[in-house]
Amino acid sequence: MRSLSIFGATGSIGESTIDLVARQGGREAFRIVALTGGSNVGRLAEQARTLRPEVAVIADEARLPDLREALAGSGVETAGGAVAVAEAAERPADWIMSGIVGAAGLVPGFRALSHGTTLALANKESLVTAGPLLMAEARRHGATILPVDSEHSALFQALGGEDIATVETVTITASGGAFRDWPLERLSRATVAEASTHPNWVMGQRITIDSASMFNKALEVIEVHEFFGIAPERIEVLVHPESLVHALVAFRDGGVIAHLGAPDMRHAIGYAMNWPERAHLPVARLNLAAAGRLTFAAPDPARYPALRLARGVMETGGLAGAAFNAAKEVALDAFIADAIRFTDMAGVVEGVLDRLSGLGGLEKPAESLDMVLDMDRTARRLAREAMRLPAAAERT
Ligand SMILES: NC(=O)c1ccc[n+]([C@@H]2O[C@H](COP(=O)([O-])OP(=O)(O)OC[C@H]3O[C@@H](n4cnc5c(N)ncnc54)[C@H](OP(=O)(O)O)[C@@H]3O)[C@@H](O)[C@H]2O)c1
């Protein structure tokens, strides 16, 4: 019987993963080792009562008594706090979903690799903040990382069996997000509710807002670079409002392989869950006749400054990814809290990167997780200072 754990079980990726687990036999087919949530005790307890993991962990330690109460008599062990989440990742499991949002997913994902698991990586922030360390850790322990972001899963599939040296360019697509067609001057008045809608995908709030600003695509460009080892100048982004073509690989002989599919994360999750086999998955089938036309456009740099910042991050390398992601997370928190405008986020991130590059050390190779976490904390502090916000409790 295969064993598996789901980190971020209560989120959008976690729920889709649980849906697939249930469709593929649930507890009859899988031994569930760990389920984790951030603060949603009610949903985590429900999931745990159905799937009966060895342990259910809530990252917000203050909610642990509620979780204990909700799971009393169920036989499911309970734990709380960031350390307990990381410890749960050390419990051996054949397959682990890394579905926590943000830099909080880094340490659990890293620990999971130590027992040579197959890590289904939705948490792109791990690769952005500590790509070389994560890839080296996987090699050291004979672990496998499978990308779960739809564009990266698409590239993984399009590149299957190909020699990476023959690739001229790779292109990942972006819907353009909620404000793709808004006049530029209206963007500064965009509300959190408006930014939290997506034209095609149903996802967590943070990634949805990041899709509107294209910070999500910026993270994904860096993720392509770190995961596939493709040079930054060979990675392109195309706005594709229909979200049916997820990625394209152009080879040196002029051939292009594209990956298409309906916008449903259960394809990429199910692909990673069954790899190297292909299972029957409950996703809508592609109907190009119904779609009628597929449209593409180059992203407008004035609308999506995050893409330019990502280029700078890849050029700098080292700890720049950790700083970029951390500053972005704090700026996003501030936008969600109505403390800054939608259009201020890029400026906050750029200001932090500029300050750090003035201080030196941004380009230093990340030799340990501690170095990454230090940079993460520094960038968060600088971002809060830049917005004149009070210091906050650390998330990672
Ligand atoms: N959703 C998608 O379609 C999609 C597609 C591609 C990639 N991704 C990536 O997948 C990851 C998850 O995205 P999502 O959309 O599923 O996010 P989400 O719906 O917001 O769910 C995030 C999950 O992380 C948990 N969490 C939040 N803060 C935490 C912390 N400090 N420590 C531990 N757990 C914490 C949440 O718990 P609570 O809800 O209990 O607080 C929840 O289980 C992100 O990295 C995202 O970029 C998502």
The ligand as a Tripos MOL2 file, in Angstrom:
@<TRIPOS>MOLECULE
LIG
   48    52     1     0     0
SMALL
NO_CHARGES

@<TRIPOS>ATOM
      1 N1         -4.2190   26.7870   -6.0680 N.am      1 LIG1
      2 C1         -3.6740   26.5060   -7.2150 C.2       1 LIG1
      3 O1         -4.3780   26.2300   -8.1990 O.2       1 LIG1
      4 C2         -2.1760   26.4960   -7.3790 C.ar      1 LIG1
      5 C3         -1.6310   26.2550   -8.6390 C.ar      1 LIG1
      6 C4         -0.2620   26.1730   -8.7650 C.ar      1 LIG1
      7 C5          0.5650   26.3520   -7.6660 C.ar      1 LIG1
      8 N2          0.0090   26.6210   -6.4590 N.ar      1 LIG1
      9 C6          0.9000   26.8130   -5.3160 C.3       1 LIG1
     10 O2          0.5100   25.8970   -4.2930 O.3       1 LIG1
     11 C7          0.7110   26.4760   -3.0030 C.3       1 LIG1
     12 C8         -0.6320   26.4640   -2.2710 C.3       1 LIG1
     13 O3         -1.5440   27.2990   -2.9600 O.3       1 LIG1
     14 P1         -3.1040   27.2860   -2.6440 P.3       1 LIG1
     15 O4         -3.7460   28.0770   -3.7160 O.co2     1 LIG1
     16 O5         -3.5340   25.8820   -2.3810 O.co2     1 LIG1
     17 O6         -3.1220   28.1330   -1.3060 O.3       1 LIG1
     18 P2         -4.2940   28.1990   -0.1950 P.3       1 LIG1
     19 O7         -5.5890   27.7540   -0.7570 O.co2     1 LIG1
     20 O8         -4.1870   29.5460    0.4020 O.co2     1 LIG1
     21 O9         -3.8240   27.0850    0.8620 O.3       1 LIG1
     22 C9         -2.6010   27.2280    1.5400 C.3       1 LIG1
     23 C10        -2.3920   26.1040    2.5000 C.3       1 LIG1
     24 O10        -1.2400   26.4100    3.2980 O.3       1 LIG1
     25 C11        -1.6470   26.4560    4.6820 C.3       1 LIG1
     26 N3         -0.8400   27.4680    5.3500 N.ar      1 LIG1
     27 C12        -0.9570   28.8110    5.2530 C.ar      1 LIG1
     28 N4         -0.0070   29.4120    6.0000 N.ar      1 LIG1
     29 C13         0.7000   28.4220    6.5920 C.ar      1 LIG1
     30 C14         1.8130   28.3980    7.4870 C.ar      1 LIG1
     31 N5          2.3930   29.5360    7.9410 N.pl3     1 LIG1
     32 N6          2.2930   27.1960    7.8920 N.ar      1 LIG1
     33 C15         1.7390   26.0470    7.4570 C.ar      1 LIG1
     34 N7          0.6750   26.0070    6.6150 N.ar      1 LIG1
     35 C16         0.1830   27.1870    6.1830 C.ar      1 LIG1
     36 C17        -3.1250   26.7960    4.6440 C.3       1 LIG1
     37 O11        -3.7610   26.4350    5.8490 O.3       1 LIG1
     38 P3         -5.1670   27.1020    6.3680 P.3       1 LIG1
     39 O12        -6.0040   27.3240    5.1660 O.co2     1 LIG1
     40 O13        -5.6680   26.0280    7.3000 O.co2     1 LIG1
     41 O14        -4.8090   28.3440    7.0890 O.co2     1 LIG1
     42 C18        -3.5510   25.9140    3.4740 C.3       1 LIG1
     43 O15        -3.6110   24.5750    3.8640 O.3       1 LIG1
     44 C19         1.2660   27.8810   -3.2640 C.3       1 LIG1
     45 O16         2.6460   27.8260   -3.2190 O.3       1 LIG1
     46 C20         0.8010   28.1930   -4.6770 C.3       1 LIG1
     47 O17         1.6400   29.1070   -5.3340 O.3       1 LIG1
     48 C21        -1.3360   26.6840   -6.2880 C.ar      1 LIG1
@<TRIPOS>BOND
     1     1     2 1
     2     2     3 2
     3     2     4 1
     4     4     5 ar
     5     4    48 ar
     6     5     6 ar
     7     6     7 ar
     8     7     8 ar
     9     8     9 1
    10     8    48 ar
    11     9    10 1
    12     9    46 1
    13    10    11 1
    14    11    12 1
    15    11    44 1
    16    12    13 1
    17    13    14 1
    18    14    15 2
    19    14    16 1
    20    14    17 1
    21    17    18 1
    22    18    19 2
    23    18    20 1
    24    18    21 1
    25    21    22 1
    26    22    23 1
    27    23    24 1
    28    23    42 1
    29    24    25 1
    30    25    26 1
    31    25    36 1
    32    26    27 ar
    33    26    35 ar
    34    27    28 ar
    35    28    29 ar
    36    29    30 ar
    37    29    35 ar
    38    30    31 1
    39    30    32 ar
    40    32    33 ar
    41    33    34 ar
    42    34    35 ar
    43    36    37 1
    44    36    42 1
    45    37    38 1
    46    38    39 2
    47    38    40 1
    48    38    41 1
    49    42    43 1
    50    44    45 1
    51    44    46 1
    52    46    47 1
@<TRIPOS>SUBSTRUCTURE
     1 LIG1         1 GROUP 0 **** ****
